[in-house]
């Protein structure tokens, strides 16, 4: 089925209903042999929210959605509410044609690519979703208001794409987010829980380049020398990961020292946190052998580019 690209909210709702309806019509069934027909499986819709400039990390999100759902929608919208610096918003790459081609190749059914005016008629919304205490640290401390902007647009996308019943049954609804934006993933999951959104949030593991750098649309702004310097972030994460796996004290200060020793890299933060609350693990990191699970997170500026990365930790 060829990819469809729509630009309005009305078109999005109409196409979601049409595609899910067509799926229900194709599903058919097996002969009953005089027995009661088994219930048809629930139709399912997968949503992949993006800002475009797609790379292999986004490919992994779309592939996961296509593998698990009958119909998949990807949104491509550079959301101005989550940019603090107008210059950062202006230079964010817009590559809709290339993005649509990639999504078509993967098997995505529908792309929603609205204008700013379509998403926010009348200007910036006066009422927004507030991320609360989870947004006051880490990326939230460096980018005030960022996560309020993220949650506001994600809440709108959940509402706009929410599927209606198909063949008399409620359709399953899943949304896919990358683990690289670990704080964003935790905050979206909390919003879904606290505000009772009828959507399952699926986290997809980080995709890395062969050199270890986590894939990001911002990587294209790195020079060759800056990219080599940026590899210290993944090395620092692997350092604490190896200690966690070996059931050793993590000693995250060693990772901090490693990053700070790299010329051209300005560290913002490195810490080990609870994956759900994002609170630092004050215990179980330095002197005692590591047990359980945690998340190592890092952010740094390399040249003019701010990079984030993380790694789940689990004692063997």
C-alpha positions as CSV (number, residue, x, y, z in Angstrom):
1,X,0.0,0.0,0.0
2,X,1.6,3.3,-1.0
3,X,2.4,5.9,1.6
4,X,-0.1,8.7,2.0
5,X,1.0,12.2,3.2
6,X,-1.6,14.5,4.9
7,X,-1.2,18.0,6.3
8,X,-4.4,18.7,8.2
9,X,-6.0,17.3,11.4
10,X,-9.2,16.4,9.5
11,X,-7.2,14.5,6.9
12,X,-5.4,12.6,9.7
13,X,-8.5,11.5,11.4
14,X,-10.2,10.5,8.1
15,X,-7.2,8.5,6.9
16,X,-6.7,6.7,10.2
17,X,-10.3,5.6,10.1
18,X,-10.1,4.6,6.4
19,X,-6.9,2.6,6.8
20,X,-8.1,0.7,9.9
21,X,-11.4,0.0,8.3
22,X,-9.7,-1.4,5.2
23,X,-7.6,-3.6,7.4
24,X,-10.7,-5.0,9.1
25,X,-12.2,-5.7,5.8
26,X,-9.1,-7.6,4.6
27,X,-8.8,-9.7,7.8
28,X,-11.4,-12.3,6.8
29,X,-11.1,-15.4,8.9
30,X,-10.9,-19.2,8.6
31,X,-13.9,-21.5,7.9
32,X,-15.8,-22.3,11.0
33,X,-16.5,-26.0,10.1
34,X,-19.8,-25.6,11.9
35,X,-18.2,-24.2,15.0
36,X,-18.5,-20.7,16.4
37,X,-16.0,-18.4,14.6
38,X,-13.1,-17.3,16.7
39,X,-13.1,-13.6,17.6
40,X,-11.1,-11.5,15.1
41,X,-7.9,-10.0,16.6
42,X,-8.1,-6.4,17.6
43,X,-7.0,-3.9,14.9
44,X,-4.0,-1.8,16.0
45,X,-2.5,1.6,15.2
46,X,1.1,2.5,15.8
47,X,2.1,6.2,16.1
48,X,5.7,7.3,15.6
49,X,6.1,11.0,16.6
50,X,9.1,12.7,15.0
51,X,10.4,16.1,14.0
52,X,11.8,14.8,10.7
53,X,15.4,14.7,9.6
54,X,15.1,11.0,10.0
55,X,18.1,8.7,10.6
56,X,18.6,5.0,11.4
57,X,17.3,5.6,15.0
58,X,14.0,6.8,13.5
59,X,14.1,3.8,11.1
60,X,14.3,1.5,14.1
61,X,11.2,3.2,15.7
62,X,9.2,2.9,12.4
63,X,10.3,-0.8,11.9
64,X,9.2,-1.7,15.4
65,X,5.8,0.0,14.8
66,X,5.3,-1.7,11.4
67,X,6.2,-5.1,12.9
68,X,3.6,-4.8,15.7
69,X,0.6,-2.9,14.2
70,X,-1.9,-3.1,11.3
71,X,-1.6,0.6,10.5
72,X,1.3,2.9,11.3
73,X,1.3,6.7,11.3
74,X,4.4,8.8,11.5
75,X,4.2,12.5,12.4
76,X,6.8,15.0,11.1
77,X,6.5,18.3,12.8
78,X,9.2,20.7,14.0
79,X,7.5,21.8,17.2
80,X,8.4,25.4,18.0
81,X,7.2,25.0,21.6
82,X,10.2,22.9,22.6
83,X,12.9,25.2,21.3
84,X,14.2,27.8,23.6
85,X,16.6,29.3,21.1
86,X,15.0,30.7,17.9
87,X,18.2,30.1,16.0
88,X,18.1,26.4,17.0
89,X,14.6,26.2,15.7
90,X,15.5,27.9,12.4
91,X,18.4,25.7,11.6
92,X,16.7,22.4,12.5
93,X,16.7,20.5,9.2
94,X,13.5,20.1,7.2
95,X,13.7,17.1,4.8
96,X,10.1,16.0,4.3
97,X,10.6,14.4,0.9
98,X,13.5,12.3,2.0
99,X,11.8,11.4,5.3
100,X,8.6,10.3,3.4
101,X,10.7,8.1,1.1
102,X,12.4,6.4,4.0
103,X,9.1,5.8,5.8
104,X,7.5,4.4,2.6
105,X,10.4,2.0,2.2
106,X,9.8,0.7,5.7
107,X,6.1,0.2,5.2
108,X,4.6,3.1,7.1
109,X,1.1,3.8,5.9
110,X,0.5,7.5,6.7
111,X,2.6,10.6,7.3
112,X,1.1,13.6,9.2
113,X,3.1,16.7,8.3
114,X,1.1,19.7,9.5
115,X,2.1,23.3,9.4
116,X,2.6,25.3,12.6
117,X,-0.6,27.1,11.9
118,X,-2.5,23.8,11.6
119,X,-1.2,22.6,14.9
120,X,-1.5,25.9,16.8
121,X,-4.2,28.0,15.1
122,X,-4.2,31.5,16.5
123,X,-0.6,31.3,17.7
124,X,1.1,29.6,20.6
125,X,-1.5,27.8,22.8
126,X,-2.4,29.6,26.0
127,X,-3.1,26.2,27.8
128,X,-0.3,23.7,27.8
129,X,0.6,20.4,29.5
130,X,3.1,20.9,32.3
131,X,5.8,18.3,32.9
132,X,6.1,19.2,36.6
133,X,9.0,18.1,38.8
134,X,10.3,15.5,36.4
135,X,11.3,18.4,34.1
136,X,13.1,20.5,36.6
137,X,16.4,18.6,36.3
138,X,18.9,17.3,33.7
139,X,17.6,18.4,30.3
140,X,14.8,20.4,31.9
141,X,17.3,22.5,33.9
142,X,19.3,23.3,30.7
143,X,16.2,23.9,28.5
144,X,13.5,25.5,30.6
145,X,10.0,24.9,29.1
146,X,11.3,22.2,26.7
147,X,9.4,19.3,28.1
148,X,6.2,21.4,28.5
149,X,6.4,21.9,24.7
150,X,7.1,18.2,24.1
151,X,4.1,17.1,26.2
152,X,1.8,19.6,24.7
153,X,2.4,18.4,21.2
154,X,2.5,14.8,22.1
155,X,-0.8,15.1,23.9
156,X,-2.3,16.7,20.8
157,X,-0.9,13.9,18.6
158,X,-2.3,11.2,20.9
159,X,-5.7,12.9,20.7
160,X,-5.7,13.5,17.0
161,X,-4.5,10.0,16.1
162,X,-6.6,8.1,18.6
163,X,-8.4,5.3,16.7
164,X,-12.1,4.7,17.0
165,X,-13.6,1.2,17.2
166,X,-13.0,-1.2,14.3
167,X,-15.4,-4.0,13.6
168,X,-17.1,-3.3,16.9
169,X,-13.9,-3.6,19.0
170,X,-11.7,-0.8,20.4
171,X,-8.4,-0.7,18.4
172,X,-5.1,-1.0,20.2
173,X,-3.1,2.2,20.2
174,X,0.7,2.3,20.6
175,X,3.2,5.1,20.4
176,X,6.9,4.7,19.8
177,X,9.7,6.8,21.4
178,X,13.5,6.3,21.4
179,X,15.4,5.4,24.5
180,X,18.1,8.0,23.6
181,X,15.8,10.7,24.9
182,X,15.4,8.9,28.2
183,X,14.0,11.9,30.1
184,X,11.5,12.6,27.4
185,X,10.4,8.9,27.4
186,X,10.0,8.9,31.2
187,X,8.0,12.1,31.2
188,X,5.7,10.9,28.4
189,X,5.1,7.6,30.2
190,X,4.2,9.6,33.3
191,X,1.8,11.8,31.4
192,X,0.1,8.8,30.0
193,X,-0.2,7.3,33.5
194,X,-1.3,10.4,35.3
195,X,-3.8,11.7,32.6
196,X,-5.2,8.3,31.6
197,X,-4.3,8.4,27.9
198,X,-5.5,5.2,26.2
199,X,-2.1,4.5,24.6
200,X,0.7,2.1,25.2
201,X,4.1,3.8,25.2
202,X,6.8,1.6,23.7
203,X,10.5,2.5,24.3
204,X,12.9,1.5,21.5
205,X,16.6,1.0,22.3
206,X,19.3,3.5,21.2
207,X,20.8,3.0,17.7
208,X,24.5,3.8,17.5
209,X,26.9,4.4,14.7
210,X,29.8,1.9,14.2
211,X,32.0,4.3,16.2
212,X,29.6,4.2,19.2
213,X,28.1,7.6,18.8
214,X,24.3,7.6,19.5
215,X,22.5,8.6,16.3
216,X,21.0,12.1,16.4
217,X,19.9,14.7,13.8
218,X,22.3,17.0,15.5
219,X,25.4,14.9,14.7
220,X,25.4,16.4,11.2
221,X,26.6,19.7,12.7
222,X,29.8,18.1,14.1
223,X,33.1,18.4,12.3
224,X,35.2,15.3,11.9
225,X,37.4,16.4,14.8
226,X,34.3,17.2,17.0
227,X,32.8,13.8,16.2
228,X,36.0,12.1,17.4
229,X,35.9,14.1,20.6
230,X,32.2,13.3,21.1
231,X,33.0,9.5,21.3
232,X,34.2,10.1,24.9
233,X,30.5,10.2,25.9
234,X,29.9,6.6,24.9
235,X,33.2,5.5,26.3
236,X,32.2,7.0,29.7
237,X,28.9,5.2,29.6
238,X,30.6,1.9,28.7
239,X,32.9,2.3,31.7
240,X,30.1,2.4,34.2
241,X,28.2,-0.3,32.3
242,X,31.1,-2.7,32.5
243,X,31.3,-2.1,36.3
244,X,27.5,-2.6,36.7
245,X,27.6,-5.9,34.7
246,X,30.5,-7.0,36.9
247,X,28.6,-6.2,40.1
248,X,31.3,-3.7,41.1
249,X,31.0,-0.1,42.5
250,X,30.2,2.2,39.6
251,X,32.4,5.1,40.7
252,X,30.8,7.6,38.3
253,X,33.4,10.2,39.2
254,X,35.8,8.3,37.0
255,X,33.5,8.7,34.0
256,X,33.2,12.4,34.8
257,X,37.0,12.7,34.9
258,X,37.3,10.9,31.6
259,X,34.9,13.3,29.8
260,X,36.5,16.4,31.4
261,X,39.9,15.2,30.1
262,X,38.7,15.3,26.5
263,X,39.6,18.6,24.8
264,X,36.7,20.3,23.0
265,X,34.0,18.7,25.2
266,X,32.2,20.7,27.9
267,X,30.3,18.4,30.3
268,X,26.9,19.5,31.5
269,X,26.1,16.4,33.6
270,X,26.9,12.8,34.1
271,X,25.0,10.8,36.7
272,X,23.4,7.4,37.5
273,X,19.6,7.7,38.1
274,X,16.5,5.7,38.7
275,X,15.0,5.0,35.3
276,X,11.4,6.0,36.3
277,X,11.9,8.9,38.7
278,X,15.2,10.2,37.2
279,X,16.4,10.8,40.8
280,X,20.2,10.2,41.3
281,X,21.2,7.0,43.1
282,X,22.9,8.4,46.1
283,X,23.7,4.9,47.2
284,X,24.8,1.8,45.3
285,X,27.2,3.8,43.0
286,X,30.5,4.5,44.7
287,X,31.5,2.2,47.5
288,X,29.0,-0.7,47.4
289,X,28.8,-3.3,44.6
290,X,26.1,-2.3,42.2
291,X,22.9,-4.3,42.3
292,X,19.5,-4.0,40.5
293,X,18.9,-1.6,37.6
294,X,19.6,2.0,36.8
295,X,20.3,4.5,34.0
296,X,23.5,6.3,33.3
297,X,22.8,9.7,31.7
298,X,25.1,12.3,30.1
299,X,24.9,15.6,28.3
300,X,27.8,17.7,27.0
301,X,28.5,20.4,24.5
302,X,30.9,19.5,21.7
303,X,31.8,22.7,19.8
304,X,28.4,24.4,19.2
305,X,26.4,21.1,19.4
306,X,24.8,19.8,22.6
307,X,24.6,16.0,22.7
308,X,22.8,13.7,25.1
309,X,23.3,9.9,25.6
310,X,22.4,7.3,28.2
311,X,22.8,3.6,28.9
312,X,20.6,1.2,30.9
313,X,22.6,-0.5,33.7
314,X,21.9,-3.9,35.1
315,X,24.0,-6.1,37.4
316,X,24.6,-9.6,36.1
